[in-house]
Amino acid sequence: MLSPVGWLNGLSASGVVLFGLFLGSYGIYESRKYDAKILFYWGIGAICAGFMWLGNFIDLLTILITGHNIDNSFGLYGLLSFVWLAPATLFIIIIYIDLFKLRIKWFLLISFIIIGILWEIILFIDIMNSFNFIYPDTPGEDLIDEQIIYGSLIGVWTPFYIISGFIFWGIGFLIKAIQSEGVVRKKYIYISIGGFIFILGAMLDVSIPPGISRVFIRSAIIISWFLYYLGIREEPLKKEKKKQEKVVKIEGDFFRLSRRPDQITEEEVSLYKEKKICLVCKGKATGFNIFICSSCNTLYCRNCATALSDLENVCWVCDSPIDESKPFKSYEKDKEEPKPENKGEDKLK
């Protein structure tokens, strides 16, 4: 029977798995809904990252059903968890490549695919020599625990994945936050901080001796899932304004960035021009990432200009066509028809 520490250990690990599964599924759903391919990649990556505690989760279910721990004769406990590390990192690389439009994308992508394949082969061949599996004194009283043997091939390889996560996930999104403005910056900061917490927590989880400290580490990892959610969720709207706004879906981003407001003031337009900010997503519009309306000189980033051209194809400020080669239609505000005044009955002549 599970001890109190065993319950805490199992429930905390289960929380990481289930939150990762839920949030990843939510990301995939949102990506299909808003045509955001990066969010789709992130959703799959989040599920893979959560499944890195699948061995703990399956061990808990096995104890609850049979009263004994999972059979780990061939290292199944470790395989269930660490087989997901390579694909989770690969999707981080895919997202990083897409966000930063890297020229060496194929070299970077193929390199991580090859490294991932080698990781999986070594993991299956040498699993029992890669981890120190710690079994409870009484079977079924606590979960099996694993610690990486850093002198093994897997142990030498693991820091490579940790460093890659810090660079491409935590630092990568921090750079995007610095390059952005407003609500977009805030969302990238949430995702970046969540990435740092998750990677640090995962590293500590397989490095420190088993005990109650694991519960606090996994609780921090669950908090990182909430930060991810704050980063990718759609910003809430006031109900009375929803009817007056035009939805704009920006392909390739993590979230629905903006909706067309009912009114855009001259002060807003001037401020965005002065600070070189895209009118739609509030991100930086400079260098090769800039589109300028030929009629009113309003600034847009390339992604937003492309998205607008695929919708009504008009500038938000002057209603001029974004792409003159495409059909366009003027934006019509939702207005209620004025009711005729009741002036009384006409007099009979």
Helices and strands as residue ranges (DSSP letters): H 4-34, H 37-50, G 51-53, H 54-66, H 76-82, H 85-100, H 105-125, H 127-130, E 131-134, E 145-148, H 153-165, I 166-171, H 172-179, H 182-205, H 213-232, H 239-242, E 246-248, E 258-260, H 266-275, G 287-289, E 290-292, E 299-301, H 302-309
